[in-house]
Amino acid sequence: MRDAQENPITDPPFQHRFRLMKVLHLVLRDDGGVGRAAIRNHHALRDIGVDSVVALGTGTESPPEHIFSMQHPAQRWWMQWAPALHRRALRVRYGSAAIHLRTSRVPGLIASTIRRHNPDVIQLHGVFDGLVSARQVASFPVPVVWTLHDMLPFSPGYHYRGDMMDLPKEHGPLFDDHWPAATKRLATRIFQHKLSCLGTPKGAVTAPSAWLADEARESEIFRNWEVSHIHHAFPKESWPAADPVSAKAAFRLAHDSRCLLFGAEGASAPRKGADLFLQALRRLSASLDPSITSKIVLLVFGASEGMDWQAGDIQIRHLGRINDTSVLAQAYSAADVFVCPSREDNSPNTVVEALACGTPTIAFHQGGLPDLIEDGRNGFLVPPYDIEAMAKALERAIHHPSFLPRSEIQSNIFALSDPASRAADYQRIYQQVIASPRAQALQTRS
């Protein structure tokens, strides 16, 4: 019997085994939420002794050590043109349906990368789209740990159901009866192909929110895979939160202003809920005395074109895309409240980043947001898509804030996203998939 004092994660034999283990992460690109989360997890693994490397489909010309961009001319050409040509062919056959759905059929020029690194485990992040196909995943020579960032790996072609909002019905089952016939035909084809390739488990699935983990477990594609909920790592030292007073001054905000912040990649996309937020903001403006609304400022970052950004007397400033981490952290720190009005979301980096600056967050009670927001403590959770409730939550946050101190909000999110703890969670997953009968059979064949 194992001694009661022995820890299977920290005992020397276990540590020795995992120092020798090599994990290859496949990441489509290093910008955006998926890339940032994948690289943070990679660094957390290296910090505890795992030999972790990242292969990027597209990325910076000179990435840091242990992070490799596919720079061969053939690979770069393929990543740029193969997915686009495939989508063009689909549009010829299926019309506008090809705009809404993404397939998993375009293979990647990945075989030489796998041979060169010779990993024990391949971890997938934000794949498909010319990096790797579903059929290639099924034929990998080593087990897979598939970290989900959205629904695409197990859906009939969408990243989120909310991406299909501009079709006749906002939400519905996997194949909605209200979808156009061409969309249903293409979705069926995509789904059946994924099921034929991925229905037999190749390893394990992880998701950063309990909601997405449950969605994966209930899916036809991943229902036989082992699915775990593991938060993304978020190192405290990587996030330069600023003093709120100096941050407001940096954005030329009055010291007595009440600053709201909203932002996302593709902030004007319907799923991000900017239209719902603006409706709530207009109700708020109409209900308050002008002397109060004149002190409210909304800062918006990210692409926000194509929307009517007017909300009565409330000032709205557009910051555009912010690529500098210190400037982005300063914007979060300047805000009294961050607003995430998404109709559907997993574990948004924006919410984690806001909380890491101690900034309370208001969001709809949906998706993975309840994992991050404790109602009344580090923000408010509003009944889904309730405009009036959102307006009241904004008013409460502006007039009667009763949240935890910023320092406590920060410490709570850093505890939830502690890199060493999250890396240890992945160590356990790697150990399980390597020891599985299927992995042993793969080793025997190789």
Buried (B, 14 or more C-beta within 10 A) or exposed (E): EEEEEEEEEEEEEBEEEBEEBBBBBBBBBBBBBBBBBBBBBBBBBBBBBBBBBBBBBBBEEEBEEBBBBBEEEEBBEBBEEBBEEBBEEBEEEBEEBBEBBBBBBBBBBBEEBBEEBEBBBBBBBBBBBBBBBBBBBBEBBBBBBBBBBBBBBBBBBBBBBBBBBEBEEBEBEBEBEEBBEBBBBBBBBBBEBBBEBBBEBBBBBBBBBBBBBEBBBEBEBBEEBBBBBBBBBBBBEBBBBBEBEEBBEBBEBEEEBBBBBBBBBEBBBBBBBBBBBBBBBBBBBEEBEEEBBEBBBBBBBBBBEEEEBEBBBBBBBBBEEBEEEEBBBBBBBBBBBBBBBBBBBBBBBBBBBBBBBBBBBBBBBBBBBBBBBBBEBBBBBBEBBBBEBBBBBBBBBBEEEEBBEBEEBBBBBBEBBBBEBBBBBBBEBBBBBBEBEEBEEBEEEE
